[in-house]
Amino acid sequence: MDRFVWALWCVLLCALLARGCLAEEVHTKGIDHLLDVWNLRRLHSRIKEGRWKSYGVELEGDALPCVEDVSRFLEALRRGVAWADMVYDSSGRYSSQFLFGNDYWLGSTTQCQGLDKAAMAAERSRLEAGSPVEGEGTAETSGRVTPADPFAKSVAKRENDPQRSAAVTSDLPLDGKVPPYRLRFFVVTVEVELPAELSPKARPLRLGVCMPRSCSTSAVSSLMALSAADRDGVTLAVPKGSPVHRGRSVKVLRVRPVPGDYEWSKDPKTFIIAGATIFVFILMALAEVCEQYSKHRSKRLSEEYSMAKMKMKDVEVGKNNNDGEAMQMREYHVAKKEPSPGTVQRLLLCFSIRRNGKKILCGTEDGGKDDERNLDCIHGLRVISMGWVILVHTYLMVFAIAENKNLRNVKEKNYTFQTVLNATFSVDTFFLISGILVAYLYFRARSKDKNAKREAARGCEEAVKETNPSAIKMNLASCPKNAGAAFLRDFSVFVKLLGYRFLRLTPPYLWTIGIAEVGMRYTLNLSLFETKIVDHITCAKYWWRNVLYINSLYPREEMCMIWSWYMANDTQFYALGIILLLLSARYFRFAAIAGVLFMVSSWVTTAAISVHYDYHVSIQDPFALFDQLYDKPWLRLGPYLVGMLTGWILYKTALNIRMPKVAVITGWILSLVCMALLIYGVSVLGDYVSPTGSVGLGLTTSAIYTSLGHTAWAVAVAWVVVACCTGHGGWVSGLLSWSALRPFSRLTYCAFLIHPLVMMISGFRMQAPLHLEPTVVIMIYLGYMLASFAAAFFVSICFEAPAVSLLKMAFKMPKSKTNEPSSPKKQ
């Protein structure tokens, strides 16, 4: 009986042990084991074995010094040395949320660099004390205190040789927090393929590791492959016949040192940008001195004039009234009148911080109040659209550096998040506004030329008094019937208008391109993150396309400042719009028909491309087919032409349209319903489900949506403009025309240029990924808004505002032959 009980206890014990082993096997084949690609214990044992070739890894040549230092680090880590623990602690490893999008295991480059500085200081102290630095003069770098014998003799032989083993361990510091050699941080990108039930496709994983400075990128790649490789050198996997089939494959893609080898102080483009900026600063300082001198001189002349005036009054009413002395005082007064500023002084004052700042913030000394006083609602639309653009770019930025990226998939299923994803319509609002201003200001300026017939007799060239976009004083219908002369006149006007726009927009644009190239090269050199934005490469090669405003005609991969496609399209639309407006002066019907044909051809082209590529509008990928269906000018022309039509209507009606209340209410309802359907209709009315589960539209519906959607949005916003400008806007008109929005409206151009750089330069310099929460994103968005407009104010006051003032001065026609200055008109 006792034997039976004893045997039963043995059976139960064995069963428990077997269950524990099985549990341990399941645990070791879990997600933490599958993602354990950088295992130092496994790496240590495999280096000791000295049979890395059996794992498909080569450790020869320049990798030998690195392996020496790494083996010393691993031995110190095994023995619990403090500096080895700190080096290990600064490297990244799997923690959690990989299946929820966390593919950044970055560690701490700051901690690694701190240990490197401590090692460098210790090395310097040893050199100053005259102590020999072991390893000096050997391969790679100084500061390595490893033995001089080659690693080709293998660590395994050292283990078998007690004297050599003692020599190795004696070199290891058994205490202290200072590493015995210099360190460097690397970001290793590996491709991890997990079982399909965990991850349907291979995913890139970024792992930060703190390594000896003697390690090259190829050596780090080999060590990472050695750590992740299985016995067969290919994969760590469980046989398919086992009860738990959970395996993985790992492939090292690239290794990048952080910081890299780029030095901004040796980049010639840094000096070009810095030189241009300093030159502008000098001009601004000279302008300030000139303005202070003018104020001081005006004050002194004013005091002298007051004294002379009092003395003249005393002479005229005094007892000894002398007409000759009174006349002398009058002559003194005229002689001391403040003279007009000279050409040089006026050129310098174009860079005045006070004057330009006042124009931006208050609108004084600027024609904006005259030209757009009846279109104030446009200011509000600009600011709202700019805020919308920054909002979607904020989400794209934070999703790129988040540890919980799959939160995007969760949010996209919420229809309210379509407000963010469909911010692409904000660009259509910008196109609409541009078309409205070009047409409205053109027709209004042309109608003001009351003397066009008289001036036409003196030639068409003299009919154009000013050629800036907001003051075109001409009447094409009054010109002679000579077709050749008319064509030359129109061509001259076209060239001047296009040249004016080019010279106005390009200075801040060109400066921003330089900042994009140098700034992104510097940022990515220090960044732990990887991005698909390659402005440091594309801007160096293709910057001239941006300057010519043709970059939107090229593939996305070749674009410098990818968001600048809008600038190219808007300039191309401006050129087309000027041609249509010049034609409308004599051939109005022909110009109108041409505009309709352009719009219809844009719709047909967009629908044909959508069908050709079997495109389905999806709520989860609004930027799909970017090159084919998003940025090309023939796809985005509709809103601009709608804007030109709206501007013509506002001019013809003189901003005075009487409508019954029912028509006003109907117009507002239709406008709001149209905008709501365009933003939220895909998620609400989606009739197609993609293989990935994304809700979208069918093929035919998608073709209609992509071809007519942008134009429909422009029509809906055009109603808002017409209603607000003709007195039917109510409180909406008051909000959009709020004077506090005007300074921000004047900064939208520079804000559009600079805000992505503010995001990328700040975001990619972070030392760890973000954990996204709605409140965190909102606070980041508000910070980006503030920083973007602050940077836009700097760019505008340094480059845009001086360019505008110089152009106004150059294109201004004097009213008389005197040198008296006249205030420039708004472009």
C-alpha positions in Angstrom: 0.0 0.0 0.0 2.8 2.4 0.9 4.5 1.6 -2.4 1.4 2.3 -4.3 0.9 5.6 -2.6 4.5 6.4 -3.2 4.2 5.5 -6.9 1.1 7.6 -7.1 2.9 10.6 -5.7 5.7 10.1 -8.2 3.3 10.0 -11.1 1.6 13.2 -9.9 4.9 14.9 -9.4 6.0 14.0 -12.9 2.7 15.2 -14.3 3.2 18.5 -12.5 6.8 18.8 -13.8 5.6 18.0 -17.4 2.9 20.6 -17.2 5.4 23.2 -15.9 7.7 22.3 -18.8 4.9 22.7 -21.3 3.9 26.0 -19.8 7.5 27.1 -19.9 7.7 26.0 -23.6 4.6 28.0 -24.4 6.0 31.0 -22.6 9.3 30.9 -24.3 7.5 30.7 -27.6 5.3 33.7 -26.7 5.5 37.3 -28.2 8.3 38.3 -25.9 10.5 35.4 -27.1 9.6 36.0 -30.8 10.6 39.6 -30.5 13.8 39.0 -28.5 16.0 39.9 -31.4 18.8 41.5 -29.4 19.6 38.9 -26.7 23.0 39.6 -25.1 23.1 36.3 -23.2 22.6 34.4 -26.5 25.1 36.7 -28.2 27.7 36.1 -25.5 27.4 32.4 -25.7 27.7 32.4 -29.5 30.8 34.7 -29.4 32.4 32.3 -26.9 31.7 29.4 -29.2 33.5 31.1 -32.0 31.4 29.4 -34.6 29.5 32.4 -36.0 29.9 31.1 -39.6 27.6 28.3 -38.7 24.9 30.9 -38.1 25.4 32.5 -41.5 27.3 35.5 -40.1 30.7 36.9 -41.1 32.9 38.6 -38.5 36.1 39.3 -40.2 38.3 42.3 -41.1 37.2 45.5 -39.5 34.6 43.7 -37.3 37.4 42.0 -35.2 38.1 45.1 -33.0 34.4 45.5 -32.4 33.9 41.9 -31.4 36.8 42.2 -29.0 35.2 45.2 -27.3 31.8 43.6 -27.3 33.1 40.4 -25.8 34.6 42.4 -23.0 31.4 44.3 -22.5 29.4 41.0 -22.3 31.8 39.5 -19.8 31.6 42.6 -17.7 27.8 42.5 -17.9 27.9 38.8 -16.8 30.0 39.8 -13.8 27.7 42.7 -12.8 30.1 45.6 -13.5 28.3 49.0 -13.1 29.4 50.5 -16.4 28.3 47.5 -18.4 24.8 47.6 -16.7 24.5 51.3 -17.7 25.5 50.6 -21.3 23.0 47.8 -21.4 20.3 50.0 -19.9 20.8 52.7 -22.6 19.9 50.2 -25.3 16.4 49.5 -26.4 14.4 46.2 -26.1 10.9 44.9 -26.4 8.5 46.3 -23.8 4.9 46.2 -25.1 2.4 47.3 -27.7 4.3 45.9 -30.7 1.0 44.5 -32.0 -0.5 48.0 -31.5 2.1 49.7 -33.6 5.1 50.1 -31.3 8.0 49.5 -33.6 10.4 52.0 -31.9 12.6 50.4 -29.2 15.0 53.3 -29.1 16.7 53.2 -25.7 18.5 56.4 -24.7 21.0 58.1 -26.9 21.5 60.7 -24.2 22.5 58.2 -21.7 24.9 56.5 -24.1 26.5 59.8 -25.1 26.9 60.6 -21.4 28.8 57.4 -20.8 30.9 58.2 -23.9 31.8 61.6 -22.6 32.8 60.0 -19.3 35.0 57.5 -21.1 36.6 60.3 -23.2 37.3 62.3 -20.0 38.9 59.3 -18.4 41.0 58.7 -21.4 42.1 62.4 -21.4 43.0 62.1 -17.8 45.1 59.0 -18.4 46.9 60.8 -21.3 47.6 63.8 -19.1 48.9 61.6 -16.4 51.3 59.9 -18.8 49.7 56.5 -18.4 49.7 54.4 -21.6 46.4 53.8 -23.2 46.0 50.2 -24.0 45.0 49.6 -27.6 46.4 52.9 -28.8 47.7 52.7 -32.3 45.6 49.7 -33.2 42.6 49.5 -35.5 39.7 51.9 -35.5 39.8 54.5 -32.7 41.8 55.4 -29.6 40.4 54.7 -26.2 40.0 51.0 -26.7 41.8 49.1 -24.0 41.4 45.7 -25.5 44.3 43.3 -25.9 46.4 43.7 -29.1 46.2 40.1 -30.2 43.8 39.4 -33.1 40.4 37.9 -32.5 41.1 35.4 -35.2 42.5 33.1 -32.5 39.0 33.1 -31.1 37.7 33.6 -27.7 37.1 29.9 -27.3 40.9 29.4 -27.3 41.2 31.9 -24.5 38.7 30.0 -22.5 40.8 26.9 -22.8 44.0 28.9 -21.9 43.9 30.0 -18.2 46.7 32.5 -18.7 45.0 34.2 -21.7 41.7 34.1 -19.9 43.2 35.8 -16.9 44.8 38.4 -19.2 41.4 39.2 -20.6 39.5 39.4 -17.3 42.3 41.4 -15.7 41.7 44.2 -18.2 38.1 44.4 -17.2 37.3 47.0 -14.5 35.5 45.2 -11.7 33.9 48.3 -10.3 33.3 51.9 -11.3 30.8 53.6 -13.6 33.2 54.7 -16.4 33.5 52.4 -19.5 37.0 51.5 -20.5 36.5 52.6 -24.1 34.5 55.1 -26.1 30.9 54.4 -27.1 28.5 55.2 -30.0 24.8 54.9 -30.4 23.3 53.0 -33.4 19.7 52.6 -34.7 19.3 49.2 -36.3 16.3 48.6 -38.6 15.3 44.9 -38.8 12.4 43.3 -40.5 10.5 41.0 -38.3 8.0 38.4 -39.7 5.7 36.9 -37.1 3.0 34.3 -37.4 0.1 35.4 -39.6 -2.3 35.4 -36.6 -0.1 38.0 -34.9 1.0 40.1 -37.9 -0.2 39.5 -41.4 3.0 40.9 -43.0 6.6 41.7 -42.1 7.1 44.8 -40.2 10.2 47.0 -39.7 11.5 47.4 -36.2 13.9 50.1 -35.0 16.2 49.1 -32.2 18.6 51.5 -30.5 21.8 50.0 -29.2 24.8 51.5 -27.4 28.0 49.9 -28.8 31.7 50.4 -28.6 33.0 53.1 -30.9 35.2 50.6 -32.6 32.1 49.1 -34.1 31.3 50.0 -37.7 27.8 49.8 -39.1 28.6 46.5 -40.9 30.0 45.0 -37.6 26.8 46.0 -35.7 24.7 44.5 -38.5 26.6 41.2 -38.2 26.3 41.1 -34.4 22.5 41.8 -34.6 22.2 39.0 -37.2 24.2 36.7 -34.9 22.0 37.4 -32.0 18.8 36.8 -34.0 19.9 33.8 -36.0 18.8 30.2 -35.4 21.0 27.2 -35.6 20.4 27.0 -39.3 21.3 30.6 -39.7 17.9 31.6 -41.1 15.2 31.8 -38.5 14.1 31.0 -35.0 11.1 28.9 -35.5 9.3 26.0 -33.9 8.9 22.9 -36.2 5.5 22.7 -37.9 4.8 19.4 -36.3 5.1 20.7 -32.8 2.0 21.4 -30.7 2.8 25.1 -30.7 3.9 26.4 -34.1 4.9 29.9 -33.5 8.0 31.2 -35.3 9.6 34.3 -36.7 12.2 35.4 -39.2 14.4 38.4 -38.8 16.4 40.3 -41.4 18.7 43.2 -40.7 17.9 46.0 -43.2 20.2 48.8 -42.2 22.3 50.3 -39.4 22.6 54.0 -38.8 24.9 55.7 -36.3 23.4 58.5 -34.2 24.6 61.2 -34.6 25.8 60.6 -38.1 28.8 62.0 -40.0 27.0 65.2 -41.3 28.5 68.5 -40.0 26.5 71.5 -40.7 29.4 73.8 -40.2 31.1 72.3 -43.2 28.1 72.5 -45.5 28.5 75.4 -48.0 24.8 75.8 -48.2 24.7 76.6 -44.5 26.9 79.6 -45.2 24.8 80.7 -48.2 21.6 80.6 -46.1 23.4 82.3 -43.1 24.9 84.9 -45.4 21.6 85.8 -46.9 19.9 86.0 -43.5 22.7 88.1 -42.0 22.6 90.4 -45.1 18.9 91.0 -44.5 19.5 91.6 -40.8 22.1 94.2 -41.7 19.6 95.9 -44.1 16.9 95.8 -41.3 19.4 97.4 -38.9 20.3 100.1 -41.4 16.6 100.7 -42.0 16.1 101.1 -38.3 19.0 103.6 -38.1 17.6 105.5 -41.1 14.1 105.6 -39.6 15.4 106.9 -36.2 17.5 109.5 -38.0 14.4 110.6 -40.0 12.4 110.9 -36.8 15.0 112.8 -35.1 15.4 115.2 -38.0 11.6 115.6 -38.3 11.4 116.5 -34.6 14.2 119.0 -34.9 12.7 120.6 -38.0 9.3 120.7 -36.3 10.8 122.5 -33.3 12.6 125.0 -35.6 9.4 125.5 -37.5 7.5 126.2 -34.4 10.0 128.7 -33.2 10.1 130.4 -36.6 6.4 130.5 -36.8 6.2 132.2 -33.3 8.9 134.7 -34.3 7.1 135.4 -37.6 3.9 136.1 -35.6 5.7 138.4 -33.3 7.2 140.3 -36.3 3.8 140.6 -38.0 1.9 141.9 -34.9 4.8 143.8 -33.2 5.2 147.5 -33.1 8.1 147.4 -35.4 6.3 145.5 -38.1 8.6 145.0 -41.0 7.3 143.3 -44.2 10.8 142.4 -45.2 11.5 140.5 -42.0 8.1 138.7 -42.2 8.9 137.6 -45.7 12.3 136.4 -44.5 10.6 134.2 -41.9 8.3 132.8 -44.5 11.2 131.9 -46.7 12.9 130.3 -43.7 9.8 128.2 -43.1 9.7 127.0 -46.7 13.4 126.2 -46.7 13.3 124.2 -43.5 10.3 122.1 -44.7 11.2 118.4 -44.4 12.6 117.1 -47.8 11.4 114.0 -49.4 13.5 110.8 -48.7 15.9 109.9 -51.4 16.0 106.6 -53.4 18.5 104.9 -51.1 16.6 105.9 -48.0 13.3 104.6 -49.5 15.1 101.3 -50.5 16.3 100.9 -46.9 12.9 101.7 -45.4 11.5 98.7 -47.4 13.3 96.6 -44.8 12.1 98.5 -41.8 10.9 96.2 -39.0 8.5 98.8 -37.6 6.8 99.6 -40.9 6.6 96.0 -42.1 5.5 94.8 -38.7 2.8 97.5 -38.6 1.6 96.4 -42.1 1.3 92.8 -40.9 -0.3 93.4 -37.6 -2.4 96.5 -38.2 -2.7 96.8 -42.0 -1.6 100.4 -42.0 0.5 101.8 -44.8 -0.9 98.9 -46.8 -3.5 99.0 -49.6 -5.2 95.9 -48.2 -8.0 97.9 -46.6 -8.8 99.6 -49.9 -8.5 96.5 -52.2 -10.3 94.0 -50.0 -12.4 96.1 -47.6 -15.5 94.5 -49.0 -14.1 90.9 -49.0 -13.2 90.8 -45.3 -14.7 87.3 -44.9 -11.8 86.0 -46.9 -9.5 86.7 -44.0 -11.4 84.3 -41.8 -11.6 81.6 -44.4 -7.8 81.8 -44.8 -7.1 81.4 -41.1 -9.6 78.5 -40.7 -8.2 76.7 -43.7 -4.6 77.2 -42.5 -5.6 75.8 -39.1 -7.2 72.9 -40.8 -4.0 72.2 -42.8 -1.9 72.3 -39.7 -4.3 70.0 -37.9 -4.1 67.1 -40.4 -0.3 67.6 -40.6 -0.1 67.4 -36.8 -1.8 64.1 -36.8 0.4 62.7 -39.6 3.4 63.9 -37.7 2.5 62.4 -34.3 1.4 59.1 -35.9 4.8 58.8 -37.5 6.6 59.0 -34.1 4.0 57.3 -31.9 4.4 54.0 -30.0 0.7 53.2 -30.4 0.3 53.8 -34.1 -2.7 51.5 -34.4 -4.7 54.1 -32.5 -5.1 55.7 -35.9 -7.0 52.6 -37.1 -9.3 52.9 -34.1 -9.9 56.6 -34.6 -10.5 56.3 -38.3 -13.6 54.1 -37.6 -15.1 57.1 -35.8 -16.9 59.3 -38.4 -16.0 62.5 -36.5 -12.3 61.8 -37.2 -13.1 62.4 -40.9 -12.9 66.1 -40.0 -9.2 65.5 -39.7 -8.6 63.2 -42.6 -10.6 65.2 -45.1 -8.7 68.4 -44.4 -7.6 68.0 -48.0 -10.5 70.2 -48.9 -8.9 73.1 -47.1 -6.5 73.5 -50.1 -9.5 73.8 -52.4 -10.6 76.8 -50.2 -7.2 78.4 -50.9 -7.6 77.9 -54.7 -11.1 79.3 -54.5 -9.9 82.5 -52.7 -7.1 82.9 -55.2 -9.5 82.8 -58.1 -11.9 85.2 -56.4 -9.2 87.8 -55.8 -7.7 87.6 -59.2 -11.0 88.0 -61.1 -12.6 90.6 -58.7 -9.6 92.9 -58.4 -9.0 92.7 -62.2 -12.5 93.6 -63.2 -12.8 96.3 -60.6 -9.4 97.9 -61.5 -10.3 97.8 -65.2 -13.6 99.6 -64.6 -11.8 102.5 -62.8 -9.8 103.5 -65.9 -11.9 106.4 -67.1 -9.3 107.7 -69.4 -8.6 104.5 -71.3 -9.7 105.7 -74.7 -7.6 108.9 -74.5 -4.6 106.9 -73.4 -5.2 104.3 -76.0 -4.6 106.9 -78.6 -1.1 107.4 -77.3 -0.5 103.6 -77.5 -1.4 100.5 -75.6 1.8 100.6 -73.5 0.8 103.9 -71.9 -2.6 102.5 -71.0 -1.0 100.4 -68.3 -0.1 102.6 -65.5 0.5 99.9 -62.9 0.9 96.2 -63.4 0.5 94.7 -60.0 -2.3 92.2 -59.5 -4.5 94.6 -57.5 -4.1 97.7 -59.6 -4.4 96.9 -63.3 -5.5 100.2 -64.8 -6.4 99.5 -68.3 -9.3 99.0 -70.7 -8.5 96.4 -73.3 -11.6 97.2 -75.3 -10.4 100.8 -75.9 -7.2 99.8 -77.6 -6.7 100.0 -81.3 -8.1 97.2 -83.5 -4.5 96.4 -84.6 -4.3 92.8 -83.6 -0.5 92.8 -83.5 -0.4 95.8 -81.2 -3.1 94.3 -79.0 -1.3 91.0 -78.7 2.0 92.7 -77.8 0.3 94.8 -75.2 -1.5 91.8 -73.7 1.7 89.8 -73.7 3.6 92.6 -72.0 0.9 92.8 -69.3 0.9 89.0 -68.9 4.7 88.9 -68.4 4.7 91.8 -66.0 1.9 90.3 -63.9 3.6 86.9 -63.8 6.9 88.4 -63.1 5.5 90.5 -60.2 4.0 87.3 -58.7 7.3 85.4 -59.1 9.4 88.2 -57.5 6.9 88.5 -54.7 6.6 84.9 -53.7 10.1 83.5 -54.4 12.3 85.2 -51.8 10.6 83.6 -48.8 10.0 80.4 -50.8 13.7 80.1 -51.8 14.9 80.7 -48.2 12.5 78.1 -46.9 13.8 75.6 -49.5 17.3 76.1 -48.2 16.2 75.7 -44.6 14.4 72.5 -45.6 17.5 71.0 -47.1 20.0 71.9 -44.4 17.6 71.7 -41.5 16.3 68.2 -42.5 19.8 67.0 -43.1 20.9 68.2 -39.7 17.7 66.9 -38.0 17.9 63.4 -39.5 21.6 63.2 -38.7 20.6 63.4 -35.0 17.2 61.7 -35.2 16.4 58.3 -33.8 13.4 58.1 -36.1 13.2 57.3 -39.7 10.9 59.1 -42.2 10.0 58.9 -45.8 10.6 62.6 -46.1 13.9 63.1 -48.0 14.0 66.8 -48.5 17.7 66.8 -47.8 18.1 64.8 -51.0 15.3 66.0 -53.2 15.9 69.7 -52.5 19.5 69.4 -53.3 18.7 67.9 -56.7 15.4 69.4 -57.7 15.1 72.8 -56.0 15.0 74.6 -59.4 11.7 72.9 -60.1 10.2 74.6 -57.1 11.7 78.0 -58.1 10.0 77.6 -61.5 6.8 76.4 -59.9 6.6 73.2 -61.9 7.4 70.7 -59.1 3.8 69.4 -59.0 4.3 68.0 -62.5 6.9 65.4 -61.2 6.5 62.3 -59.1 6.1 62.5 -55.4 9.5 60.8 -54.8 11.3 63.7 -56.6 9.5 66.5 -54.8 11.3 69.0 -52.7 9.0 70.1 -49.8 6.2 67.8 -50.9 3.5 70.2 -49.5 4.7 72.9 -51.9 2.7 71.2 -54.7 0.1 73.8 -53.8 2.4 76.7 -54.7 3.1 75.2 -58.1 -0.5 74.6 -58.9 -1.6 78.0 -57.7 1.0 79.7 -59.8 0.0 77.7 -62.9 -3.7 78.5 -62.3 -2.8 82.2 -61.9 -1.1 82.1 -65.3 -4.1 80.5 -66.9 -6.5 82.9 -65.1 -4.6 86.0 -66.4 -4.8 84.7 -69.9 -8.6 84.1 -69.6 -9.1 87.6 -68.1 -7.1 89.3 -70.8 -9.1 87.4 -73.4 -12.4 88.3 -71.7 -11.8 92.1 -72.3 -12.5 91.6 -76.0 -13.8 88.0 -76.4 -15.8 87.5 -73.2 -17.9 84.6 -74.5 -14.8 82.9 -75.9 -13.1 83.2 -72.5 -16.1 81.9 -70.6 -16.5 78.9 -72.9 -12.8 78.1 -72.6 -13.1 78.2 -68.8 -16.1 75.8 -68.9 -14.2 73.5 -71.2 -11.2 73.5 -68.9 -13.4 72.6 -65.9 -15.2 69.8 -67.7 -11.9 68.4 -69.0 -10.6 68.4 -65.5 -13.6 66.4 -64.3 -13.4 63.8 -67.1 -9.7 63.4 -66.7 -10.0 62.8 -62.9 -12.8 60.3 -63.4 -10.9 58.4 -66.1 -7.8 58.1 -63.9 -9.9 56.9 -61.0 -11.5 54.2 -63.1 -8.2 53.2 -64.7 -6.5 52.6 -61.4 -9.6 50.9 -59.9 -9.5 53.4 -57.1 -12.0 53.2 -54.2 -12.3 56.2 -51.9 -11.4 55.0 -48.4 -11.8 56.7 -45.1 -8.4 55.2 -44.0 -6.3 56.4 -46.8 -7.2 59.8 -48.1 -3.8 60.3 -49.8 -3.9 57.1 -51.9 -2.7 57.5 -55.5 -1.0 60.8 -54.5 0.7 61.3 -57.9 -2.3 60.2 -59.9 -5.3 61.7 -58.1 -4.2 64.3 -55.6 -1.6 66.9 -56.5 -1.6 67.3 -60.3 -2.9 70.6 -61.6 -5.4 69.1 -64.1 -7.1 67.5 -61.1 -7.4 70.6 -59.0 -8.4 73.3 -61.5 -12.1 73.3 -60.7 -12.0 75.3 -57.5 -9.9 78.0 -59.0 -12.3 78.4 -61.9 -15.2 78.5 -59.5 -13.4 81.3 -57.7 -12.9 83.3 -60.8 -16.6 83.0 -61.6 -17.5 84.1 -58.1 -15.2 87.1 -58.4 -16.9 88.1 -61.6 -20.3 87.8 -60.0 -19.3 89.9 -57.0 -18.0 92.6 -59.4 -21.0 92.6 -61.7 -23.4 92.9 -58.8 -21.3 95.5 -57.0 -21.6 93.3 -53.8 -25.3 94.1 -53.7 -27.5 91.0 -54.3 -31.0 91.1 -53.0 -32.4 87.7 -52.1 -35.6 86.7 -50.3 -35.1 85.2 -46.9 -36.2 81.8 -48.2 -33.5 81.8 -50.8 -30.9 82.8 -48.3 -31.9 80.0 -45.9 -32.0 77.5 -48.7 -28.5 78.5 -49.9 -27.0 78.1 -46.4 -28.7 74.7 -46.0 -27.5 73.4 -49.3 -24.0 74.7 -48.7 -23.7 73.1 -45.3 -25.2 69.8 -46.4 -22.8 69.7 -49.4 -19.8 70.3 -47.1 -21.0 67.7 -44.6 -21.5 65.1 -47.3 -18.1 65.6 -48.7 -16.4 65.3 -45.2 -18.5 62.6 -43.6 -20.3 61.0 -46.5 -17.7 58.3 -47.2 -18.0 56.8 -43.7 -21.8 57.2 -43.5 -22.7 56.2 -47.1 -19.8 53.9 -47.9 -21.0 50.9 -50.0 -17.6 49.1 -50.4 -15.5 47.2 -47.9 -11.8 46.6 -48.9 -10.0 43.3 -48.2 -8.4 45.0 -45.2 -11.8 45.9 -43.8 -11.7 49.6 -44.7 -15.0 51.2 -45.6 -15.2 53.2 -48.8 -17.1 53.9 -52.0 -17.6 51.7 -55.0 -15.8 52.2 -58.3 -18.3 54.4 -60.0 -19.2 56.4 -56.9 -15.4 56.9 -56.2 -14.9 58.3 -59.8 -17.8 60.7 -59.3 -16.5 61.7 -55.8 -12.9 62.3 -56.9 -13.9 64.2 -60.1 -16.6 66.5 -58.7 -15.8 66.6 -55.0 -13.2 69.4 -55.1 -15.4 71.6 -57.3 -18.5 70.9 -55.2 -16.6 72.0 -52.1 -15.5 75.2 -53.9 -19.2 75.9 -54.8 -20.3 75.4 -51.2 -17.6 77.8 -49.9 -18.3 80.2 -52.7 -21.9 80.6 -51.4 -20.4 81.5 -48.0 -18.3 84.2 -49.6 -21.2 85.6 -51.7 -23.6 85.6 -48.7 -21.1 87.3 -46.4 -20.0 89.9 -48.9 -23.6 90.9 -49.9 -25.1 91.2 -46.4 -26.6 87.7 -46.0 -24.0 86.2 -43.7 -25.3 87.1 -40.3 -23.1 86.2 -37.4 -20.9 84.0 -39.8 -19.9 87.2 -41.7 -19.0 88.9 -38.4 -16.9 86.0 -37.3 -15.1 85.6 -40.6 -14.5 89.4 -40.9 -13.2 89.7 -37.3 -10.3 92.2 -37.3 -8.3 90.0 -35.0 -8.0 87.4 -37.7 -6.5 89.7 -40.3 -2.8 89.6 -39.0 -3.0 85.8 -39.1 -4.5 86.0 -42.6 -1.6 88.0 -43.9 0.8 85.3 -42.5 -0.9 82.3 -44.0 1.5 82.1 -47.0 4.6 82.0 -44.9 2.8 79.8 -42.4 2.0 77.3 -45.1 5.6 77.2 -46.2 7.3 76.9 -42.8 4.9 74.9 -40.6 5.9 71.3 -41.8 9.5 72.2 -41.1 8.6 73.3 -37.6 6.8 70.0 -37.0 9.5 67.8 -38.5 12.5 69.5 -36.9 10.9 69.4 -33.5 9.2 66.0 -33.7 12.2 64.0 -35.1 14.5 65.4 -32.5 12.6 63.6 -29.7 14.4 60.9 -27.8 11.5 58.6 -27.4 8.2 57.9 -29.2 5.0 59.5 -28.1 2.1 57.7 -26.5 -0.9 59.3 -28.2 -4.0 60.5 -26.3 -6.5 63.0 -27.7 -5.7 65.7 -25.2 -2.0 65.3 -25.9 -2.5 65.7 -29.6 -4.7 68.8 -29.1 -2.0 70.4 -27.0 0.7 69.6 -29.6 -1.5 71.0 -32.3 -1.9 74.3 -30.4 1.8 74.4 -29.9 2.4 73.8 -33.6 -0.1 76.6 -34.5 1.7 79.1 -32.3 5.2 78.1 -33.4 4.2 78.1 -37.0 2.7 81.6 -37.0 5.6 82.9 -35.0 8.1 81.5 -37.5 5.8 82.8 -40.3 6.0 86.3 -38.8 9.8 86.1 -38.9 9.9 84.9 -42.5 7.4 87.5 -43.6 9.1 90.4 -41.9 12.5 89.4 -43.2 11.7 88.3 -46.8 8.1 88.6 -47.9 7.3 92.1 -46.7 10.5 93.7 -48.0 10.0 92.0 -51.3 6.4 93.4 -51.6 7.6 96.9 -50.6 10.4 96.8 -53.2 8.1 95.7 -55.9 5.6 98.4 -55.1 8.4 100.9 -55.2 9.6 99.5 -58.6 6.2 99.4 -60.2 4.8 102.6 -58.8 4.3 105.4 -61.4 4.9 108.9 -60.1 2.0 111.3 -60.3 4.2 114.2 -61.1 7.8 115.1 -61.9 8.5 116.1 -58.3 10.3 113.9 -55.9 7.5 113.8 -53.4 6.8 110.2 -52.3 3.4 108.6 -52.6 2.2 105.7 -50.6 2.4 102.4 -52.5 -0.7 100.5 -53.3 -1.3 96.9 -52.2 -0.2 94.4 -54.7 
